[in-house]
């Protein structure tokens, strides 16, 4: 969409702040961003511009170094995701889970991040190689999880969010 999606306004709250609030609602205390700090602890992509797996690699390394064992990975272009959408992923057993056809959001045990993983991998390959559970996903949830990659998708999500969302 030609703008920093993390800073897009979603009914008075920018996308990154919505995701931080969601993380805290879910009991997640450590929030990292990949590529830019946005006022939060950040990691640099292992290979900038190569895709989201570069950020996941960098975050996994840092989180392991800080003693964490599991990570919730969210997409900044899907800031209308709800806690009820994420809980099934958090409740999934080892090594983690993602939704069918949607590699993000995902929950992954950091030990399951493949040693052979490369920054340019497609997310789907990470889900398969890490042997994450793939959960079914209703169409209602799918629309929120896919996020907004076009102005039209953003308008639809804003309408669904409503004025108080």
DOKOL-32817 format. One line per 3 residues: number of its first residue (from 1); for each residue x negated, y, z negated of N, C-alpha, C. Coordinates in pm, whole numbers, plus 50000, padded with zeros to 5 digits. Atoms other than C-alpha are relative to their C-alpha. Layout:
N
NUM> X Y Z X Y Z X Y Z | ...
This chain:
165
1> 49918 49881 50000 50000 50000 50000 49914 50125 50000 | 50089 49886 49987 49694 50223 50011 49976 50079 49872 | 50021 49932 50128 49691 50318 49641 49952 49898 49898
4> 50040 50088 50110 49551 50179 49317 50127 49945 49936 | 49876 50060 50050 49831 49938 49227 50008 50002 49847 | 50001 49998 50146 49724 49941 48862 50059 50130 49945
7> 49954 49869 50046 49818 50309 48837 50138 50038 50052 | 49866 49971 49951 50152 50291 49019 50099 50010 49885 | 49898 49978 50102 50443 50420 48812 50116 49904 50019
10> 49886 50092 50002 50710 50166 48722 50095 50049 49892 | 49902 49940 50092 50991 50365 48560 49933 50061 49877 | 50065 49926 50107 50757 50580 48355 49881 49933 49936
13> 50115 50072 50056 50492 50319 48275 49918 49945 50117 | 50081 50050 49889 50198 50239 48500 49985 49847 49990 | 50003 50146 49989 50151 49880 48615 49906 49937 49897
16> 50096 50062 50091 49841 49807 48408 50050 50007 49855 | 49948 49988 50136 50007 49937 48091 50116 49904 49975 | 49891 50099 50014 50313 49717 48155 49941 49862 49973
19> 50060 50133 50017 50087 49410 48183 49928 49987 49866 | 50062 50003 50133 49892 49502 47869 50108 49980 49894 | 49890 50015 50096 50221 49539 47678 50056 49857 50003
22> 49953 50138 49987 50337 49202 47813 49903 49904 49931 | 50100 50086 50062 50011 49039 47705 50010 50006 49848 | 49988 49986 50146 50047 49179 47354 50129 49937 49949
25> 49873 50064 50038 50413 49068 47341 49984 49848 49991 | 50023 50144 49997 50289 48716 47420 49896 49956 49897 | 50097 50034 50103 50034 48733 47137 49857 49993 50050
28> 50134 50001 49943 49731 48779 47360 49930 50129 49959 | 50068 49882 50053 49486 49013 47191 49892 50056 50089 | 50111 49956 49916 49202 49030 47443 50050 50014 50143
31> 49960 49973 49863 49285 49192 47777 49880 50055 50074 | 50108 49953 49912 49023 49231 48050 50059 50038 50134 | 49966 49973 49861 49054 49391 48388 49879 49965 50085
34> 50109 50035 49908 48849 49290 48689 49987 50110 50104 | 50028 49903 49895 48687 49543 48918 50002 50144 49954 | 49991 49863 50051 48788 49861 48733 50046 49994 49855
37> 49970 50013 50143 48817 49937 48363 50137 50052 49961 | 49867 49947 50032 49142 50138 48359 50016 50028 49850 | 49995 49971 50143 49051 50231 48002 49999 49876 49912
40> 50002 50128 50072 49025 49865 47902 49865 49932 50021 | 50120 50078 49971 48736 49621 47870 50011 49943 50142 | 49996 50042 49859 48641 49527 48225 49880 49913 50033
43> 50109 50077 49942 48431 49282 48419 49991 50039 50147 | 50019 49973 49858 48285 49341 48762 50023 49871 50077 | 49981 50117 49915 48394 49107 49038 49865 49939 50033
46> 50123 50070 49964 48130 48843 49108 49956 50037 50141 | 50027 49957 49863 48154 48946 49475 50111 50097 50040 | 49894 49903 49973 48351 49271 49519 50057 49986 50141
49> 49933 50009 49871 48607 49249 49797 50020 49859 50050 | 49990 50139 49953 48585 48870 49823 50133 49936 49964 | 49872 50058 50041 48920 48809 49654 50007 49985 49850
52> 49980 50006 50145 49063 48749 49308 49916 49896 49928 | 50081 50101 50070 48852 48442 49234 49869 50059 49948 | 50120 49934 50050 48550 48672 49196 50023 50060 49863
55> 49966 49944 50130 48720 48853 48910 50026 49892 49897 | 49973 50111 50091 48835 48525 48759 49868 49938 49953 | 50131 50053 50038 48477 48394 48764 49933 50088 49895
58> 50064 49908 50093 48345 48705 48591 50072 50001 49865 | 49923 50000 50125 48626 48706 48334 49979 49870 49922 | 50019 50129 50067 48585 48334 48260 49865 49996 49930
61> 50133 49999 50060 48214 48380 48196 49998 50085 49873 | 49998 49911 50117 48272 48671 47960 50084 49941 49887 | 49913 50055 50103 48561 48507 47776 49937 49879 49932
64> 50070 50115 50060 48364 48183 47726 49892 50049 49905 | 50106 49944 50083 48076 48390 47591 50051 50061 49870 | 49939 49942 50120 48313 48550 47340 50078 49896 49919
67> 49939 50108 50078 48442 48211 47222 50144 49967 50035 | 49863 50033 49959 48774 48200 47407 50000 49871 50081 | 49990 50128 49930 48895 47870 47553 50102 50001 50112
70> 49890 50000 49903 49197 47970 47764 50025 50143 50046 | 49971 49867 49947 49300 48260 47986 50134 50002 50072 | 49882 49968 49921 49622 48405 48121 49954 50100 50105
73> 50042 49913 49890 49559 48560 48461 50124 50056 50066 | 49885 49930 49944 49809 48818 48583 49957 50081 50122 | 50025 49917 49882 49837 49011 48909 50056 50139 49975
76> 49958 49863 50026 49854 49389 48881 50112 50045 50093 | 49891 49962 49910 50092 49403 49176 50132 49933 49963 | 49876 50062 50050 50350 49205 48975 50029 50046 49858
79> 49984 49949 50136 50412 49433 48676 50140 49983 49941 | 49865 50022 50055 50780 49338 48638 50017 49859 49946 | 49995 50135 50057 50695 48985 48526 50042 50012 49853
82> 49946 49998 50137 50868 48903 48197 49933 49893 49914 | 50057 50098 50092 50749 48718 47889 50063 49863 50022 | 49932 50129 49976 51009 48449 47964 49947 49930 50125
85> 50061 50059 49881 50838 48396 48301 49866 49935 49967 | 50136 50044 50034 50499 48342 48136 49999 49887 49897 | 50002 50100 50108 50593 48126 47837 49985 49856 50049
88> 50020 50139 49954 50627 47801 48039 49854 49972 50039 | 50141 50020 49965 50271 47852 48165 49916 49985 49874 | 50074 50008 50126 50141 47912 47813 50025 49870 49926
91> 49963 50124 50069 50324 47605 47686 49954 49875 50073 | 50049 50116 49923 50183 47380 47959 49876 49943 49932 | 50117 50065 50059 49925 47131 47845 49872 50034 50075
94> 50130 49981 49935 49562 47118 47944 50006 49941 50140 | 50090 49885 50008 49410 47229 48172 50066 50134 50031 | 49932 49874 49972 49677 47493 48243 50107 49980 50106
97> 49889 50010 49905 49949 47575 48494 50013 50127 50083 | 49957 49890 49912 50073 47794 48777 50135 49958 50056 | 49871 50031 49939 50405 47813 48958 49982 49953 50144
100> 50000 50053 49865 50479 47629 49280 50001 50113 50102 | 50009 49901 49894 50371 47841 49576 49949 50136 49957 | 50047 49872 50054 50242 48121 49351 49882 49975 49907
103> 50114 50030 50087 49889 48081 49217 49984 50098 49883 | 49998 49906 50112 49934 48390 48999 50143 50033 49966 | 50088 50013 50114 50016 48420 48724 49958 49854 49978
106> 50044 50134 50038 49821 48124 48592 49945 50003 49859 | 50067 50023 50127 49704 47990 48262 49900 49890 50028 | 50104 50099 49972 49376 47801 48274 49907 49987 49880
109> 50104 50025 50099 49148 47639 48021 49868 50039 50065 | 50125 49951 49940 48812 47805 48077 49905 49886 50036 | 50083 50116 49967 48642 47464 48073 50041 49937 50133
112> 49951 50056 49874 48854 47375 48379 49960 50084 50121 | 50047 49919 49888 48711 47658 48589 49884 49924 50063 | 50101 50086 49939 48508 47454 48839 49862 50066 50008
115> 50136 49949 49990 48132 47495 48824 49965 50035 50144 | 50027 49976 49858 48139 47491 49205 50082 50116 50057 | 49912 49894 49951 48396 47773 49229 49919 50117 50055
118> 50064 49884 49937 48301 48061 49456 50099 50115 50007 | 49917 49879 50004 48430 48418 49459 50099 50007 50115 | 49913 49988 49882 48582 48385 49806 50105 49889 50010
121> 49899 50106 49997 48791 48077 49723 50140 50060 50001 | 49859 49964 50017 49164 48111 49780 50047 49953 49861 | 49948 50039 50131 49355 48098 49451 50060 49860 50001
124> 49939 50133 49990 49539 47789 49572 49894 49891 49981 | 50108 50098 50016 49206 47605 49589 49960 49988 49853 | 50031 50004 50144 49132 47701 49228 50105 49918 49926
127> 49892 50074 50065 49473 47569 49118 49983 49851 50024 | 50015 50142 49966 49411 47240 49300 49875 49940 49937 | 50127 50055 50049 49047 47194 49200 49998 49990 49848
130> 49993 50004 50147 49113 47276 48834 50108 49904 49952 | 49893 50096 50031 49405 47029 48848 50105 50060 49906 | 49896 49935 50081 49650 47279 48701 50136 49939 50032
133> 49862 50042 49977 50009 47169 48656 50067 50105 50088 | 49925 49909 49913 50237 47320 48920 50147 49989 49960 | 49864 49998 50054 50570 47420 48771 50099 50049 50104
136> 49897 49949 49909 50895 47469 48963 50033 50145 49964 | 49976 49858 50019 51003 47828 49006 50131 50040 50067 | 49874 49954 49941 51351 47973 49055 49974 50121 50089
139> 50015 49887 49908 51403 48233 49326 49997 50132 49924 | 49999 49876 50080 51479 48501 49066 49862 50028 49942 | 50134 49983 50057 51146 48444 48894 49899 50024 50112
142> 50094 49989 49888 50963 48407 49226 49990 50144 50049 | 50002 49862 49952 51063 48759 49333 49916 50089 49908 | 50081 49920 50094 50911 48909 49016 49853 49962 50008
145> 50138 50047 50002 50599 48694 49032 49924 50034 50127 | 50065 49963 49874 50528 48769 49399 49951 50143 49997 | 50042 49862 50015 50509 49134 49309 50031 50086 50120
148> 49975 49899 49897 50495 49433 49538 49875 50023 50083 | 50111 49977 49908 50260 49426 49833 50038 50097 50111 | 49953 49902 49902 50472 49660 50046 50089 50101 49926
151> 49909 49904 50063 50671 49975 49966 50142 49944 49985 | 49866 50058 50009 50991 49780 50037 50012 49903 49883 | 49999 50092 50114 50903 49507 49786 49999 50077 49869
154> 50005 49918 50121 50822 49774 49530 50137 50061 49969 | 49866 49942 50020 51160 49945 49581 50098 49895 49948 | 49912 50108 50045 51338 49611 49537 49974 49968 49853
157> 50033 50031 50139 51153 49537 49213 50039 50114 49906 | 49958 49887 50082 51216 49888 49081 50151 49998 49978 | 49854 50008 50013 51588 49846 49151 50039 49890 49902
160> 49971 50111 50092 51589 49510 48970 49961 50035 49857 | 50048 49962 50132 51396 49662 48680 50100 50091 49929 | 49902 49908 50058 51661 49928 48627 49933 50120 49935
163> 50057 49876 50053 51614 50273 48473 49934 49987 49864 | 50058 50013 50134 51527 50149 48125 49889 49896 49994 | 50100 50106 50000 51285 49875 48234 49865 50050 50001
